Amino acid sequence: MNIAANIADDLETADTGIGHALFADAPHSVSFNKLRKRLLRQVRQAFDDFDMLKGQKRWLIGISGGKDSYGLLALLLDLQWRGLLPVELIACNLDQGQPNFPKHVLPEYLTKIGAKHRIEYRDTYSIVKEKVPEGATYCSLCSRLRRGNLYRIAKEESCDALVLGHHREDILETFFMNFFHGGRLAAMPAKLLNDEGNLMVLRPLAYCAEDDMAKFAAAMQFPIIPCDLCGSQDGLQRNAMKDMLADIERRMPGRKDTMLRALAHVNPSHLLDPKLFDFSELTVTQTS
């Protein structure tokens, strides 16, 4: 089935003012309904473009307590409620032992909205503090340890995929970090098979703008848990990429969408990687 062909009809026939119970207190304004419908459409477009639903029965949704993971869960529950996502969902938060982490917030919220969930405690914070030099940022190692635990939990819960809340800006920032600092062309894929080959990693928000996710989170009044509980700062390289992209978008509106489309239209013969294109086979055809 071509999901994209039916997106508009499906969402027009479903009343976006009702939906899953977690939307009971959501705004009923025209602007919010347009935002919600746009996000639902973009998520379903990602499902279609990357065949995310193929062979999928059970998903583990990574919930950090930030705006994006809350928004991801809400949109997936909304689609599931409408019968447009035939997959069982399990929300999972990994409590990594950061000082002053409000342990009650996520269990209370997930219980309130009726979402099946698992809260896992692993003190990765102490490992990060031990391994990362004084003054350096914790984010990279913290993220790797969190991802490893989420992979483990997904398999323990017999899930087919780990689903994460990375959005358009996350993908573009990663691309430019690799471009400027890693010397390679690579971003965050919307669909990835893990190294062991036994778990998919999916990013249904790949087409969703961070600004839209922020507006959605504010309107839904999610109980946001800040990302600075460990006292660290975001990686300076990623901040620089975020600022660069924001400046480009201010001066040339619409460039972010253009750049995202570029990642889906690659011409190997116009790059410099002989592993992707066999330049040695190029020959000149003689004409008389």
Contacts in CASP RR format, 6 or more apart in sequence:
PFRMAT RR
TARGET T0000
AUTHOR 0000-0000-0000
METHOD contacts of the structure
MODEL  1
MNIAANIADDLETADTGIGHALFADAPHSVSFNKLRKRLLRQVRQAFDDF
DMLKGQKRWLIGISGGKDSYGLLALLLDLQWRGLLPVELIACNLDQGQPN
FPKHVLPEYLTKIGAKHRIEYRDTYSIVKEKVPEGATYCSLCSRLRRGNL
YRIAKEESCDALVLGHHREDILETFFMNFFHGGRLAAMPAKLLNDEGNLM
VLRPLAYCAEDDMAKFAAAMQFPIIPCDLCGSQDGLQRNAMKDMLADIER
RMPGRKDTMLRALAHVNPSHLLDPKLFDFSELTVTQTS
2 48 0 8 1.000
3 44 0 8 1.000
3 45 0 8 1.000
3 47 0 8 1.000
3 48 0 8 1.000
3 53 0 8 1.000
4 44 0 8 1.000
4 45 0 8 1.000
4 48 0 8 1.000
4 49 0 8 1.000
7 41 0 8 1.000
7 44 0 8 1.000
7 45 0 8 1.000
7 48 0 8 1.000
8 41 0 8 1.000
10 44 0 8 1.000
10 82 0 8 1.000
10 84 0 8 1.000
11 37 0 8 1.000
11 40 0 8 1.000
11 41 0 8 1.000
14 82 0 8 1.000
16 33 0 8 1.000
16 36 0 8 1.000
16 37 0 8 1.000
16 40 0 8 1.000
17 23 0 8 1.000
17 26 0 8 1.000
17 28 0 8 1.000
17 33 0 8 1.000
17 36 0 8 1.000
19 78 0 8 1.000
19 81 0 8 1.000
19 82 0 8 1.000
20 74 0 8 1.000
20 77 0 8 1.000
20 78 0 8 1.000
20 80 0 8 1.000
20 81 0 8 1.000
20 113 0 8 1.000
21 113 0 8 1.000
21 114 0 8 1.000
22 74 0 8 1.000
22 77 0 8 1.000
22 113 0 8 1.000
22 115 0 8 1.000
22 220 0 8 1.000
23 74 0 8 1.000
23 78 0 8 1.000
23 220 0 8 1.000
25 221 0 8 1.000
26 32 0 8 1.000
26 36 0 8 1.000
26 219 0 8 1.000
26 220 0 8 1.000
27 219 0 8 1.000
32 219 0 8 1.000
35 212 0 8 1.000
35 215 0 8 1.000
35 216 0 8 1.000
35 219 0 8 1.000
36 78 0 8 1.000
36 216 0 8 1.000
38 212 0 8 1.000
39 75 0 8 1.000
39 208 0 8 1.000
39 212 0 8 1.000
39 213 0 8 1.000
39 216 0 8 1.000
40 75 0 8 1.000
40 78 0 8 1.000
40 79 0 8 1.000
42 205 0 8 1.000
42 207 0 8 1.000
42 208 0 8 1.000
43 75 0 8 1.000
43 76 0 8 1.000
43 79 0 8 1.000
43 204 0 8 1.000
43 205 0 8 1.000
43 207 0 8 1.000
43 208 0 8 1.000
44 79 0 8 1.000
44 84 0 8 1.000
45 207 0 8 1.000
46 52 0 8 1.000
46 190 0 8 1.000
46 203 0 8 1.000
46 204 0 8 1.000
46 205 0 8 1.000
46 206 0 8 1.000
46 207 0 8 1.000
47 53 0 8 1.000
47 85 0 8 1.000
47 204 0 8 1.000
49 190 0 8 1.000
49 264 0 8 1.000
50 190 0 8 1.000
50 191 0 8 1.000
50 202 0 8 1.000
50 206 0 8 1.000
51 191 0 8 1.000
52 161 0 8 1.000
52 190 0 8 1.000
52 191 0 8 1.000
52 200 0 8 1.000
52 202 0 8 1.000
52 204 0 8 1.000
53 85 0 8 1.000
53 86 0 8 1.000
53 87 0 8 1.000
55 160 0 8 1.000
56 87 0 8 1.000
56 160 0 8 1.000
56 161 0 8 1.000
56 200 0 8 1.000
57 87 0 8 1.000
57 88 0 8 1.000
57 160 0 8 1.000
58 87 0 8 1.000
58 88 0 8 1.000
58 90 0 8 1.000
58 157 0 8 1.000
58 158 0 8 1.000
58 159 0 8 1.000
58 160 0 8 1.000
59 76 0 8 1.000
59 87 0 8 1.000
59 88 0 8 1.000
59 89 0 8 1.000
59 90 0 8 1.000
59 159 0 8 1.000
59 160 0 8 1.000
59 161 0 8 1.000
59 162 0 8 1.000
59 163 0 8 1.000
59 202 0 8 1.000
60 90 0 8 1.000
60 92 0 8 1.000
60 150 0 8 1.000
60 153 0 8 1.000
60 154 0 8 1.000
60 157 0 8 1.000
60 159 0 8 1.000
60 161 0 8 1.000
60 162 0 8 1.000
60 163 0 8 1.000
61 69 0 8 1.000
61 72 0 8 1.000
61 73 0 8 1.000
61 76 0 8 1.000
61 89 0 8 1.000
61 90 0 8 1.000
61 91 0 8 1.000
61 92 0 8 1.000
61 163 0 8 1.000
62 69 0 8 1.000
62 72 0 8 1.000
62 91 0 8 1.000
62 92 0 8 1.000
62 93 0 8 1.000
62 94 0 8 1.000
62 150 0 8 1.000
62 162 0 8 1.000
62 163 0 8 1.000
62 164 0 8 1.000
62 165 0 8 1.000
63 69 0 8 1.000
63 70 0 8 1.000
63 73 0 8 1.000
63 91 0 8 1.000
63 92 0 8 1.000
63 93 0 8 1.000
63 106 0 8 1.000
63 110 0 8 1.000
63 117 0 8 1.000
64 93 0 8 1.000
64 225 0 8 1.000
64 227 0 8 1.000
65 93 0 8 1.000
65 105 0 8 1.000
65 106 0 8 1.000
65 222 0 8 1.000
65 223 0 8 1.000
65 224 0 8 1.000
65 225 0 8 1.000
66 217 0 8 1.000
66 222 0 8 1.000
66 224 0 8 1.000
66 225 0 8 1.000
66 227 0 8 1.000
67 213 0 8 1.000
67 214 0 8 1.000
67 216 0 8 1.000
67 217 0 8 1.000
67 222 0 8 1.000
67 224 0 8 1.000
68 165 0 8 1.000
68 166 0 8 1.000
68 167 0 8 1.000
68 205 0 8 1.000
68 210 0 8 1.000
68 213 0 8 1.000
68 217 0 8 1.000
69 164 0 8 1.000
69 165 0 8 1.000
70 217 0 8 1.000
70 220 0 8 1.000
70 222 0 8 1.000
70 224 0 8 1.000
71 165 0 8 1.000
71 213 0 8 1.000
71 216 0 8 1.000
71 217 0 8 1.000
71 220 0 8 1.000
71 222 0 8 1.000
72 163 0 8 1.000
72 164 0 8 1.000
72 165 0 8 1.000
72 204 0 8 1.000
72 205 0 8 1.000
73 89 0 8 1.000
73 91 0 8 1.000
73 115 0 8 1.000
74 216 0 8 1.000
74 220 0 8 1.000
74 222 0 8 1.000
75 204 0 8 1.000
75 205 0 8 1.000
76 85 0 8 1.000
76 89 0 8 1.000
76 163 0 8 1.000
76 204 0 8 1.000
77 89 0 8 1.000
77 113 0 8 1.000
77 115 0 8 1.000
79 85 0 8 1.000
80 86 0 8 1.000
80 87 0 8 1.000
80 89 0 8 1.000
88 116 0 8 1.000
89 115 0 8 1.000
89 116 0 8 1.000
90 116 0 8 1.000
90 117 0 8 1.000
90 118 0 8 1.000
90 157 0 8 1.000
90 159 0 8 1.000
91 110 0 8 1.000
91 115 0 8 1.000
91 116 0 8 1.000
91 117 0 8 1.000
91 118 0 8 1.000
92 117 0 8 1.000
92 118 0 8 1.000
92 119 0 8 1.000
92 120 0 8 1.000
92 150 0 8 1.000
92 153 0 8 1.000
92 154 0 8 1.000
92 157 0 8 1.000
93 106 0 8 1.000
93 117 0 8 1.000
93 118 0 8 1.000
93 119 0 8 1.000
93 120 0 8 1.000
94 120 0 8 1.000
94 121 0 8 1.000
94 122 0 8 1.000
94 124 0 8 1.000
94 146 0 8 1.000
94 149 0 8 1.000
94 150 0 8 1.000
94 153 0 8 1.000
95 101 0 8 1.000
95 103 0 8 1.000
95 119 0 8 1.000
95 120 0 8 1.000
95 121 0 8 1.000
95 122 0 8 1.000
96 122 0 8 1.000
96 123 0 8 1.000
96 124 0 8 1.000
96 125 0 8 1.000
96 142 0 8 1.000
96 145 0 8 1.000
96 146 0 8 1.000
97 121 0 8 1.000
97 122 0 8 1.000
97 123 0 8 1.000
97 124 0 8 1.000
97 125 0 8 1.000
97 126 0 8 1.000
98 125 0 8 1.000
98 229 0 8 1.000
98 230 0 8 1.000
99 125 0 8 1.000
99 229 0 8 1.000
99 230 0 8 1.000
100 229 0 8 1.000
101 225 0 8 1.000
101 229 0 8 1.000
102 225 0 8 1.000
103 119 0 8 1.000
105 223 0 8 1.000
105 225 0 8 1.000
106 117 0 8 1.000
106 119 0 8 1.000
106 223 0 8 1.000
106 225 0 8 1.000
107 117 0 8 1.000
107 119 0 8 1.000
109 222 0 8 1.000
109 223 0 8 1.000
110 117 0 8 1.000
111 117 0 8 1.000
118 153 0 8 1.000
118 157 0 8 1.000
120 149 0 8 1.000
120 153 0 8 1.000
122 145 0 8 1.000
122 149 0 8 1.000
124 142 0 8 1.000
124 145 0 8 1.000
124 146 0 8 1.000
124 149 0 8 1.000
125 142 0 8 1.000
125 230 0 8 1.000
127 141 0 8 1.000
127 145 0 8 1.000
128 138 0 8 1.000
128 141 0 8 1.000
128 142 0 8 1.000
128 145 0 8 1.000
128 230 0 8 1.000
129 138 0 8 1.000
131 141 0 8 1.000
132 138 0 8 1.000
132 141 0 8 1.000
137 232 0 8 1.000
137 233 0 8 1.000
137 234 0 8 1.000
137 235 0 8 1.000
137 236 0 8 1.000
138 230 0 8 1.000
138 232 0 8 1.000
139 232 0 8 1.000
139 234 0 8 1.000
139 235 0 8 1.000
139 238 0 8 1.000
140 235 0 8 1.000
142 230 0 8 1.000
142 232 0 8 1.000
150 162 0 8 1.000
151 162 0 8 1.000
151 194 0 8 1.000
151 199 0 8 1.000
154 161 0 8 1.000
154 162 0 8 1.000
154 199 0 8 1.000
155 198 0 8 1.000
155 199 0 8 1.000
159 199 0 8 1.000
160 199 0 8 1.000
160 200 0 8 1.000
161 199 0 8 1.000
161 200 0 8 1.000
161 201 0 8 1.000
161 202 0 8 1.000
162 199 0 8 1.000
162 200 0 8 1.000
162 201 0 8 1.000
162 202 0 8 1.000
163 201 0 8 1.000
163 202 0 8 1.000
163 203 0 8 1.000
163 204 0 8 1.000
164 201 0 8 1.000
164 202 0 8 1.000
164 203 0 8 1.000
165 203 0 8 1.000
165 204 0 8 1.000
165 205 0 8 1.000
166 188 0 8 1.000
166 203 0 8 1.000
166 205 0 8 1.000
166 206 0 8 1.000
167 205 0 8 1.000
167 206 0 8 1.000
167 208 0 8 1.000
167 209 0 8 1.000
167 210 0 8 1.000
167 213 0 8 1.000
168 205 0 8 1.000
168 206 0 8 1.000
168 207 0 8 1.000
168 208 0 8 1.000
168 209 0 8 1.000
168 210 0 8 1.000
168 256 0 8 1.000
168 257 0 8 1.000
168 260 0 8 1.000
169 209 0 8 1.000
169 210 0 8 1.000
169 242 0 8 1.000
169 245 0 8 1.000
169 256 0 8 1.000
170 188 0 8 1.000
170 210 0 8 1.000
171 187 0 8 1.000
171 188 0 8 1.000
171 190 0 8 1.000
171 203 0 8 1.000
171 206 0 8 1.000
171 260 0 8 1.000
171 263 0 8 1.000
172 187 0 8 1.000
172 241 0 8 1.000
172 245 0 8 1.000
172 256 0 8 1.000
172 259 0 8 1.000
172 260 0 8 1.000
173 238 0 8 1.000
173 241 0 8 1.000
173 242 0 8 1.000
173 245 0 8 1.000
174 186 0 8 1.000
174 187 0 8 1.000
174 188 0 8 1.000
175 185 0 8 1.000
175 186 0 8 1.000
175 187 0 8 1.000
175 259 0 8 1.000
175 263 0 8 1.000
176 241 0 8 1.000
176 244 0 8 1.000
176 245 0 8 1.000
177 237 0 8 1.000
177 238 0 8 1.000
177 241 0 8 1.000
178 184 0 8 1.000
178 185 0 8 1.000
178 186 0 8 1.000
178 187 0 8 1.000
179 185 0 8 1.000
180 237 0 8 1.000
180 241 0 8 1.000
181 237 0 8 1.000
185 271 0 8 1.000
187 263 0 8 1.000
188 203 0 8 1.000
188 206 0 8 1.000
189 203 0 8 1.000
190 202 0 8 1.000
190 203 0 8 1.000
190 204 0 8 1.000
190 206 0 8 1.000
191 200 0 8 1.000
191 201 0 8 1.000
191 202 0 8 1.000
191 203 0 8 1.000
192 200 0 8 1.000
192 201 0 8 1.000
192 202 0 8 1.000
193 199 0 8 1.000
193 200 0 8 1.000
193 201 0 8 1.000
194 200 0 8 1.000
194 201 0 8 1.000
205 213 0 8 1.000
207 260 0 8 1.000
209 256 0 8 1.000
217 224 0 8 1.000
227 234 0 8 1.000
245 256 0 8 1.000
248 255 0 8 1.000
248 256 0 8 1.000
249 255 0 8 1.000
249 256 0 8 1.000
268 276 0 8 1.000
268 277 0 8 1.000
269 277 0 8 1.000
271 277 0 8 1.000
274 280 0 8 1.000
END
